[in-house]
Amino acid sequence: MRYFRFLILAVIAVVASAADFEGKVVSISDGDTIRVMHNGAAERIRLWGIDCPEAKQAFGTRAKQFTGNLAFGKVVTVRVRDIDRYKRTVAEIILPDGRNLNWELVRARLGWWYQRYTREDEELARLEVEARRARADCGRSRSRWRRGSGGKRAAPLRRTR
């Protein structure tokens, strides 16, 4: 009985921690990783569905600055999607004006649609196609950056209407 009670409490804790929440952005680690205050502590958030260059890679600093300009110091809504293998919360970030930070990074050509985990996201697919057509910023150097970071070469995009 004691084990069963512990199991129920553990499940409730996991579900409660995965719920959407609002908090102030207190740190920007890089373009796709931020820290948001939640329950009195800064929680590490990995932006869901996108990938940005790391700080020392081409456009990494620009992606970090862009994320900071839009989100740092603001109270955002965190739409939790998952917890990754590094114990980070993976989420969509909704800015105070209603825009989606994840989408804004792709729209600005400072991040890419992470197809491996978000194939169903038609908006990210559309935004990346637009970025590739524009051939600007880091959209142009995607395959070099992905190989340089240890990632596999990105698959070609399907065309969306």
C-alpha positions as CSV (number, residue, x, y, z in Angstrom):
1,M,0.0,0.0,0.0
2,R,2.8,2.4,0.8
3,Y,4.5,1.7,-2.5
4,F,1.2,2.3,-4.3
5,R,0.7,5.7,-2.5
6,F,4.3,6.7,-3.5
7,L,3.6,5.8,-7.1
8,I,0.5,7.9,-7.2
9,L,2.3,10.9,-5.7
10,A,5.2,10.5,-8.2
11,V,2.8,10.4,-11.1
12,I,1.0,13.5,-9.8
13,A,4.3,15.3,-9.4
14,V,5.4,14.5,-13.0
15,V,2.0,15.6,-14.4
16,A,2.0,18.8,-12.4
17,S,5.6,19.7,-13.4
18,A,4.7,19.2,-17.1
19,A,1.8,21.7,-17.0
20,D,1.9,25.0,-18.9
21,F,3.0,27.9,-16.8
22,E,4.0,31.6,-16.9
23,G,7.2,33.0,-15.7
24,K,9.8,35.7,-16.2
25,V,12.7,35.0,-18.5
26,V,15.9,35.5,-16.4
27,S,18.6,34.1,-18.7
28,I,19.4,33.3,-22.3
29,S,21.8,30.4,-22.8
30,D,21.8,30.5,-26.5
31,G,19.2,30.9,-29.3
32,D,17.1,27.9,-28.4
33,T,17.7,27.6,-24.6
34,I,16.5,30.0,-22.0
35,R,15.8,30.0,-18.2
36,V,12.3,30.9,-16.9
37,M,11.3,31.4,-13.3
38,H,9.0,28.6,-12.1
39,N,8.1,27.8,-8.5
40,G,10.8,30.0,-7.2
41,A,13.6,28.6,-9.3
42,A,15.1,29.3,-12.8
43,E,14.0,26.4,-15.0
44,R,15.9,25.5,-18.1
45,I,13.7,25.5,-21.2
46,R,14.7,24.1,-24.6
47,L,12.6,25.6,-27.4
48,W,10.4,22.9,-29.0
49,G,10.6,22.2,-32.7
50,I,13.6,24.3,-33.6
51,D,17.4,24.2,-33.5
52,C,19.7,27.2,-33.5
53,P,23.4,27.5,-33.9
54,E,25.5,27.3,-30.8
55,A,27.2,30.4,-29.5
56,K,30.6,29.8,-31.2
57,Q,29.1,28.8,-34.6
58,A,28.1,31.2,-37.4
59,F,25.0,33.2,-36.4
60,G,25.0,31.8,-32.8
61,T,25.6,35.1,-31.2
62,R,22.9,36.7,-33.4
63,A,20.4,34.0,-32.5
64,K,21.1,34.5,-28.8
65,Q,20.7,38.3,-29.1
66,F,17.5,37.9,-31.1
67,T,16.0,35.6,-28.4
68,G,17.1,38.0,-25.7
69,N,15.6,41.0,-27.4
70,L,12.3,39.3,-27.7
71,A,12.1,37.5,-24.4
72,F,14.6,38.6,-21.7
73,G,13.0,40.1,-18.7
74,K,9.5,39.5,-19.9
75,V,6.8,37.3,-18.5
76,V,6.1,34.5,-21.0
77,T,3.8,31.5,-21.3
78,V,5.6,28.2,-21.4
79,R,3.7,25.5,-23.2
80,V,5.4,22.3,-22.1
81,R,5.7,19.6,-24.7
82,D,8.3,17.2,-23.3
83,I,11.3,16.7,-21.0
84,D,14.5,15.9,-22.9
85,R,17.3,13.5,-22.0
86,Y,19.2,16.4,-20.4
87,K,16.2,17.0,-18.0
88,R,15.3,20.3,-19.7
89,T,11.7,21.2,-20.2
90,V,11.0,21.3,-24.0
91,A,8.4,23.9,-24.7
92,E,6.9,26.5,-27.0
93,I,7.4,30.1,-25.6
94,I,4.5,32.5,-26.1
95,L,5.6,36.1,-25.8
96,P,3.5,38.8,-24.0
97,D,2.2,40.1,-27.3
98,G,1.0,36.6,-28.3
99,R,3.8,35.7,-30.8
100,N,5.5,32.3,-30.6
101,L,9.2,32.8,-30.0
102,N,10.0,29.4,-31.6
103,W,8.3,30.5,-34.8
104,E,9.9,34.0,-34.7
105,L,13.4,32.5,-34.7
106,V,12.7,30.4,-37.8
107,R,11.0,33.4,-39.5
108,A,14.0,35.5,-38.8
109,R,16.2,32.8,-40.3
110,L,18.1,32.3,-37.1
111,G,16.9,28.8,-36.4
112,W,15.7,25.7,-38.2
113,W,12.7,23.5,-38.0
114,Y,13.8,20.4,-36.0
115,Q,12.0,17.9,-38.2
116,R,13.1,14.8,-36.3
117,Y,10.8,15.7,-33.4
118,T,8.2,17.9,-34.9
119,R,7.2,16.5,-38.3
120,E,3.5,17.4,-37.7
121,D,4.2,21.2,-37.2
122,E,3.0,22.7,-40.5
123,E,3.8,26.3,-39.4
124,L,7.4,25.5,-38.7
125,A,7.6,23.7,-42.1
126,R,6.2,26.7,-43.9
127,L,8.4,29.2,-42.1
128,E,11.5,27.1,-43.0
129,V,10.6,26.9,-46.7
130,E,10.2,30.7,-46.7
131,A,13.6,31.0,-45.0
132,R,15.3,28.7,-47.6
133,R,13.7,30.6,-50.5
134,A,15.1,33.9,-49.1
135,R,18.6,32.3,-48.8
136,A,19.6,34.6,-46.1
137,D,21.3,34.4,-42.7
138,C,21.9,31.0,-41.2
139,G,19.3,29.4,-43.5
140,R,22.1,29.3,-46.1
141,S,24.6,27.5,-44.0
142,R,22.3,24.9,-42.4
143,S,24.1,21.7,-43.6
144,R,27.5,22.9,-42.6
145,W,26.4,24.0,-39.2
146,R,24.5,20.8,-38.5
147,R,27.6,18.7,-39.4
148,G,29.8,21.0,-37.3
149,S,27.7,20.5,-34.2
150,G,27.8,16.7,-34.4
151,G,24.3,16.5,-35.9
152,K,23.4,14.6,-39.0
153,R,22.9,16.4,-42.2
154,A,19.4,17.7,-42.4
155,A,17.0,16.0,-44.8
156,P,15.6,18.0,-47.7
157,L,12.3,19.7,-46.9
158,R,9.0,18.7,-48.4
159,R,7.3,21.5,-50.2
160,T,4.2,22.8,-48.4
161,R,1.4,24.8,-50.0
